[in-house]
Amino acid sequence: MPSTPDATPVVPTDMPENAPRLVAFDLDGTLAPSKSPMPTRMATALRALLDVIPVCVISGGQIGQFRQQVLARLDARPDQLARLHLMPTCGTRYYTYNADDGDWTLVYANDLTPEQVAQGCAVVESEARRLGLWEEQTWGPALEDRGSQITFSALGQEAPLEAKQAWDPTGEKKGRLRDAVAARLPELEVRSGGSTSVDITRKGIDKAYGMRRLAEVTGIALEQMLFVGDRLDPDGNDYPVKAMGVTCQAVGTWEDTAAFVTDLAVRIAAGDRN
Ligand SMILES: [Mg+2]
């Protein structure tokens, strides 16, 4: 039986007294460099955390990215994987580990309609061309239908990190495209995503939506969760989680996250022994 929830607000700096009951992480820029494999030191820290508490990874990326960036590097035992919750495409899809077949089970999917996909792709391309942001030379397709989300990546899905970082260092291009597309798709949600990307989902679908669904499926209250992300600024794709009042830990790089998680796992484990 789970223990009785503590009524005190979760304050990460005051742990272990107010330790969270679940920690959720953004992926790109938080657990790993953008679209890159999770480094060994981060994997080690995450396994230590999975030993003591449920963990969720929530990202605009799709399940394939979770497999390549996180699962292929995590090297976790089945009992650790059983405490891991995966929420690709901002929590519009939710996967849990199935110990019987050693694979990940899709628990729910909240997809766009085919009409919404067709319209969204057409509007993004026409606005990107109008603004001079449509690149003819890309690394893979610029537009991707991820089921529950359309993602525009200016330089293509497989663009190298350096090229992506150089394309729009201030986020100004992405912001202009986001605003132009949003004005033409009022019934859909349009957000700036990773370094070169703009994401389109159903209205009201963002990481805050994913966190609410996570609270539903786990039975753990949002007040007892901690979210860790690298884009908690008002223009960032992690901001909706902060805005809804979930306790957040801002990080600058995965190295920050690894240090924070290592310390957190130790403090939670110490609290468990008290
Ligand atoms: Mg991020």
Boltz pocket constraint, residues with backbone or C-beta under 6 A from the ligand:
constraints:
  - pocket:
      binder: B
      contacts: [[A, 26], [A, 27], [A, 28], [A, 29], [A, 30], [A, 229], [A, 230], [A, 231]]
      max_distance: 6.0
